[in-house]
């Protein structure tokens, strides 16, 4: 098969042990990020199986309708960037493992890296030291403080476990169906939004972005946070109402933010407020970007390609394609 991999920025996939699964196939790896539909259509004209790295490239109807040879899209996790209904209409299988029971430990670890970086002013202190200045302020400790987790899925549970090492209490705001798991893990359950946002010293957003969670964090929620509090987002920018976080930081509630995700990615505007505000620690969506995490993810992704080649597709999110193919046969 002709297989194309998009957005492998550092040509990492060829170095993974699981890349050998694609031996015998014609594999093209692109290391840049292309937004232009015409350019993508030309780039993918001969592609039969398309490999996506999470949500870096949006695969929408205008592009899909120009890819007559495309039969499979293989990726991992959620797929808001793919027009699945169009794929079904065009006979394109979308395979995406939801990795049940296996959180992204890399994302949980980065969440804690950002928390520590923000409360101890690590990037700012490092920049000052490199500029010849010795200490520029006083950070905060975490012991005895309250970590708030908005959402309590697989990654949040890992983040909560790490909180115990810092002797932090954990307060959870989540769906009722998650309360039993949170309580069993020793967490407290917030009565409502008002209590949650007012009580926590650090709040980490730990939800998937779906219609029900889009803009779930409003300006009024952020205004309840302490002026000493930290808001962390390693999930999705769309969880926060547009413009609400920047306005909240400018008004002083919360006092800090640590951000790994943005409305428009890649973010290349160096004048963007989240990149210029002194009370923000910002990273370029690297929550899942480790070689260990890539090996886990692409083992699944490449296995999906091999299963399709064998005539037994797995992790199919649009099974109507298979039903249509059987009827046509």
Order of alpha helices (4+ residues) and beta strands (2+ residues): beta-beta-alpha-beta-alpha-beta-alpha-beta-alpha-alpha-beta-alpha-beta-alpha-beta-alpha-beta-alpha-beta-alpha-beta-alpha-beta-alpha-alpha
